Amino acid sequence: MDEIQTIVALAALAQSTRLRTFRLLVEREPDGIAAGELARLVDVPQNTMSAHLSTLAQAGLVRGDRQSRSIIYRADLDRFRAVMLYLLQDCCGGNASLCAPLISDLTPCCAPREAQTR
């Protein structure tokens, strides 16, 4: 991950429909969501959703897999992780204690689904 790739990814997420779409795709991992269903859930026309998905895909944040007549979209969590790690590299000038609260806040939200339902 480099600065340009990070800027492209962040720019793709810097629009409300794309951010809602990406968050919805993250929620639906690993199953993904068909493009038409995404448009319905986010309440935008299909052609508008297609443009948003194209922007997210060009940024590497989503990928689409054709299944029969539908394209199922999924969040690319590896790419998203790389963006977040790029932002956190050399966090706080190497002072780990300054980043500890951030890391602590992130940890509970990312528990595996099996652990969340227990």
C-alpha positions in Angstrom: 0.0 0.0 0.0 1.3 3.4 -0.8 0.1 7.0 -0.4 -1.6 7.2 -3.8 -3.5 4.0 -3.3 -4.6 5.1 0.2 -5.8 8.5 -1.1 -7.8 6.7 -3.9 -9.4 4.4 -1.3 -10.3 7.2 1.1 -11.6 9.3 -1.8 -13.9 6.5 -2.8 -15.3 6.3 0.7 -15.7 10.1 1.0 -19.2 10.0 -0.4 -22.2 9.0 1.6 -23.8 6.4 -0.8 -20.4 4.7 -1.3 -19.7 4.7 2.4 -23.1 3.2 3.2 -22.6 0.6 0.4 -19.2 -0.4 1.7 -20.4 -0.7 5.3 -23.3 -2.8 4.1 -21.0 -5.1 2.2 -18.7 -5.4 5.3 -21.8 -6.4 7.3 -22.7 -9.1 4.7 -19.3 -10.7 4.5 -18.5 -13.4 3.3 -21.8 -13.8 1.4 -21.9 -10.5 -0.5 -24.9 -8.9 -2.1 -26.2 -8.8 -5.6 -25.9 -5.4 -7.3 -29.6 -4.9 -7.7 -30.2 -5.8 -4.0 -27.5 -3.3 -3.0 -29.3 -0.6 -5.0 -32.6 -1.5 -3.3 -31.1 -1.5 0.2 -29.3 1.8 -0.2 -32.3 3.2 -2.1 -30.6 4.4 -5.2 -31.3 3.6 -8.9 -29.4 0.6 -10.3 -27.4 2.7 -12.7 -26.3 5.0 -9.9 -25.3 2.1 -7.8 -23.4 0.7 -10.7 -21.3 3.9 -10.9 -20.7 3.9 -7.2 -19.6 0.2 -7.3 -17.3 1.0 -10.1 -15.6 3.7 -8.1 -15.2 1.4 -5.1 -13.9 -1.4 -7.3 -11.3 0.9 -9.0 -10.2 1.8 -5.5 -9.8 -1.9 -4.7 -12.4 -1.9 -1.9 -14.9 -4.1 -3.5 -14.9 -6.9 -6.0 -17.7 -8.4 -8.1 -18.1 -12.0 -9.0 -20.6 -13.1 -11.7 -23.0 -15.8 -10.5 -25.4 -16.7 -13.3 -27.1 -13.5 -14.3 -26.1 -11.5 -11.2 -22.9 -9.9 -10.0 -22.4 -10.5 -6.3 -20.3 -7.8 -4.7 -18.1 -8.3 -1.6 -15.9 -6.0 0.4 -12.2 -6.5 -0.1 -11.3 -6.7 3.6 -7.6 -7.3 2.8 -7.4 -4.1 0.9 -9.3 -2.2 3.6 -7.0 -3.6 6.2 -4.0 -2.4 4.2 -5.5 1.1 4.0 -6.0 1.2 7.8 -2.5 -0.2 8.5 -1.0 2.4 6.1 -2.7 5.1 8.2 -1.5 3.6 11.4 2.1 2.9 10.5 4.4 4.9 12.6 1.4 5.8 14.7 1.9 8.8 16.9 5.6 9.1 16.0 6.4 5.6 17.3 4.9 6.3 20.8 2.8 3.1 21.2 1.1 4.4 24.3 -0.6 7.1 22.3 -2.1 4.5 19.9 -3.1 2.1 22.6 -6.6 3.8 23.1 -7.3 3.6 19.4 -6.3 -0.1 19.2 -8.3 -0.8 22.3 -11.4 0.8 20.8 -11.1 -1.2 17.6 -10.6 -4.6 19.2 -14.1 -5.2 20.5 -15.9 -4.2 17.3 -14.0 -6.8 15.3 -14.7 -9.9 17.2 -15.6 -12.9 15.0 -19.3 -13.5 14.5 -19.2 -16.8 16.5 -17.9 -15.0 19.5 -20.4 -12.1 19.2 -23.4 -14.5 19.3 -22.3 -16.3 22.5 
